[in-house]
Amino acid sequence: MSAICGLVNDTSGNHQLPELLRAMTGALPLHSDAGARYCVQCESVGLGVYQQFPLPGEDADRARSIYEDESLATVCTAEFYNARELAESLGGSLSQDSGEAALLGAAYRRFGLECFSRLEGPFAFALWDKNEKHLLLATDRFGIRPLHYYYDDTRFIFGSRIAALLTVTDLPRQIDLNAVYQYLYFSCIPTPGTIYRKIKKLPPGHYLLYSQMGIRLHRYWRMQYEEDHGRSVSYYSECLRELLSKGVREQATYNGHNVSRSIGCFLSGGTDSSTVTGLAGKALNQSARSFSIGFTEDYFNEIEYARIAARHFRTQHHEYFVTPEDTAALIPKLVQAYDEPFGNASAIPTFYCARLAQENGVDVLLAGDGGDELFGGNSRYADDRVFEVYQSVPGWFRKYCFE
């Protein structure tokens, strides 16, 4: 995993850019200093990147996340599942091994702002156009790779983590009281807000242009919910099966820069994670490695469902039971990792499941997050249907016959 940061038109002067970039890139890693840091400076613009898992050879590692030529400079954190197809569409001397940053630069030069629709996979990047004198930031359709930014009349600062921005000593740090309310209500702070008044998150599926004219925010992708009743349920069932298989296969078999990864599955026993586990086994053509978290409290414990799925798919299964002591020990790490208040308790089992996988030699865990939201798997969606019908009843009838 890599992370990026940078500054434009810093009021401290160009001579301080290297020092500022060193501080910002130093704040990008979470718990370890192991990794490589690279920076590039173009006049009053500085871009930095932290690469957690260096490849053999500095040149190969640098090519993954930083690129510069006479007309542009870019840093990125990305995994392009369609790297081969993208390179072929660009022609020339590029290949899927040219590096994500180089592919991004070539795609921008060829397709301009239309390049986003051609990128498949998680990404966040910053690109300085030396001719147009503007900075372009973008993140993927679901915001898997986050970006935060701050701007005022004289400068623009961004980073994958809020901690990187806060290394700039004179950056305003006023707490946003509305964000505190949102945290108490939602257990998180929704995009584009952050806990700080002047720092914003770049929304998923958006790009941002910064220049002397200020910033412009654009949505480049929106999820479509168009209905077509002209086809059968079986047709759409098969389409869904094919799309799910393709998505799992691309992630399970991805080997950017020909670096192999050991793949495992976060198995909770629900429909979504069980489906991903089954499809991963098919994609890898071997028994999947599954990892599950249990609890001693029966109300929260779903380990039996995970065991059913593990037996059905004949996975290489591993389990860990989280204790109250584990929870207390993890809180300081969560505070550091999330940069701002975050109250979703699922972060705790997710961490211990990831640690269990790492202890067993797994580099990447595939999970089923989002399945309940996409397919209405939570019970609250059924409750909402009941209330929709209730709200359609005339008010006077509800008042006197029910309320």
Secondary structure as the mmCIF struct_conf table of DSSP 4:
data_model
#
loop_
_struct_conf.conf_type_id
_struct_conf.id
_struct_conf.beg_label_comp_id
_struct_conf.beg_label_asym_id
_struct_conf.beg_label_seq_id
_struct_conf.end_label_comp_id
_struct_conf.end_label_asym_id
_struct_conf.end_label_seq_id
STRN STRN1 SER A 2 VAL A 8
BEND BEND1 ASN A 9 ASN A 9
TURN_TY1_P TURN_TY1_P1 THR A 11 SER A 12
HELX_RH_3T_P HELX_RH_3T_P1 ASN A 14 GLN A 16
HELX_RH_AL_P HELX_RH_AL_P1 LEU A 17 GLY A 26
TURN_TY1_P TURN_TY1_P2 ALA A 27 ALA A 27
BEND BEND2 LEU A 28 LEU A 28
BEND BEND3 LEU A 30 HIS A 31
BEND BEND4 GLY A 35 GLY A 35
STRN STRN2 ALA A 36 CYS A 42
TURN_TY1_P TURN_TY1_P3 GLU A 43 SER A 44
STRN STRN3 VAL A 45 GLN A 51
BEND BEND5 GLN A 52 PHE A 53
HELX_LH_PP_P HELX_LH_PP_P1 PRO A 54 LEU A 55
BEND BEND6 PRO A 56 GLY A 57
HELX_RH_AL_P HELX_RH_AL_P2 GLU A 58 SER A 65
STRN STRN4 ILE A 66 GLU A 68
BEND BEND7 GLU A 70 SER A 71
STRN STRN5 LEU A 72 ALA A 78
TURN_TY1_P TURN_TY1_P4 TYR A 81 ASN A 82
HELX_RH_AL_P HELX_RH_AL_P3 ALA A 83 LEU A 90
TURN_TY1_P TURN_TY1_P5 GLY A 92 SER A 93
TURN_TY1_P TURN_TY1_P6 GLN A 96 ASP A 97
BEND BEND8 SER A 98 SER A 98
HELX_RH_AL_P HELX_RH_AL_P4 GLU A 100 PHE A 111
HELX_RH_3T_P HELX_RH_3T_P2 GLY A 112 ARG A 118
BEND BEND9 GLY A 121 GLY A 121
STRN STRN6 PHE A 123 ASP A 129
TURN_TY1_P TURN_TY1_P7 LYS A 130 LYS A 133
STRN STRN7 HIS A 134 THR A 139
TURN_TY1_P TURN_TY1_P8 ARG A 141 PHE A 142
BEND BEND10 ILE A 144 ARG A 145
STRN STRN8 HIS A 148 TYR A 151
BEND BEND11 ASP A 153 THR A 154
STRN STRN9 PHE A 156 GLY A 159
BEND BEND12 SER A 160 ARG A 161
HELX_RH_AL_P HELX_RH_AL_P5 ILE A 162 LEU A 165
TURN_TY1_P TURN_TY1_P9 LEU A 166 THR A 167
BEND BEND13 VAL A 168 VAL A 168
TURN_TY1_P TURN_TY1_P10 THR A 169 ASP A 170
BEND BEND14 LEU A 171 LEU A 171
STRN STRN10 ILE A 175 ILE A 175
HELX_RH_AL_P HELX_RH_AL_P6 LEU A 177 PHE A 186
BEND BEND15 SER A 187 CYS A 188
TURN_TY1_P TURN_TY1_P11 THR A 191 PRO A 192
BEND BEND16 ILE A 195 ILE A 195
STRN STRN11 TYR A 196 TYR A 196
TURN_TY1_P TURN_TY1_P12 ARG A 197 LYS A 198
STRN STRN12 LYS A 200 LYS A 201
HELX_LH_PP_P HELX_LH_PP_P2 LEU A 202 PRO A 203
TURN_TY1_P TURN_TY1_P13 PRO A 204 GLY A 205
STRN STRN13 HIS A 206 SER A 211
TURN_TY1_P TURN_TY1_P14 GLN A 212 MET A 213
STRN STRN14 GLY A 214 ARG A 219
TURN_TY1_P TURN_TY1_P15 HIS A 229 GLY A 230
BEND BEND17 ARG A 231 ARG A 231
HELX_RH_AL_P HELX_RH_AL_P7 VAL A 233 ALA A 252
BEND BEND18 THR A 253 THR A 253
HELX_RH_3T_P HELX_RH_3T_P3 GLY A 256 ASN A 258
STRN STRN15 ILE A 263 PHE A 266
BEND BEND19 GLY A 269 GLY A 270
HELX_RH_AL_P HELX_RH_AL_P8 THR A 271 LEU A 284
TURN_TY1_P TURN_TY1_P16 ASN A 285 ASN A 285
BEND BEND20 GLN A 286 GLN A 286
HELX_LH_PP_P HELX_LH_PP_P3 SER A 287 ALA A 288
STRN STRN16 ARG A 289 PHE A 295
BEND BEND21 THR A 296 GLU A 297
TURN_TY1_P TURN_TY1_P17 ASP A 298 PHE A 300
HELX_RH_AL_P HELX_RH_AL_P9 ILE A 303 PHE A 313
TURN_TY1_P TURN_TY1_P18 ARG A 314 ARG A 314
STRN STRN17 GLN A 316 VAL A 322
HELX_RH_AL_P HELX_RH_AL_P10 PRO A 324 TYR A 338
BEND BEND22 ASP A 339 GLU A 340
TURN_TY1_P TURN_TY1_P19 ALA A 345 SER A 346
HELX_RH_AL_P HELX_RH_AL_P11 ALA A 347 GLU A 359
TURN_TY1_P TURN_TY1_P20 ASN A 360 GLY A 361
STRN STRN18 VAL A 364 LEU A 366
TURN_TY1_P TURN_TY1_P21 ASP A 369 GLY A 370
HELX_RH_AL_P HELX_RH_AL_P12 GLY A 371 PHE A 375
TURN_TY1_P TURN_TY1_P22 GLY A 376 GLY A 376
BEND BEND23 ASN A 378 ASN A 378
HELX_RH_AL_P HELX_RH_AL_P13 SER A 379 SER A 392
BEND BEND24 VAL A 393 VAL A 393
HELX_RH_AL_P HELX_RH_AL_P14 GLY A 395 CYS A 401
TURN_TY1_P TURN_TY1_P23 PHE A 402 PHE A 402
#
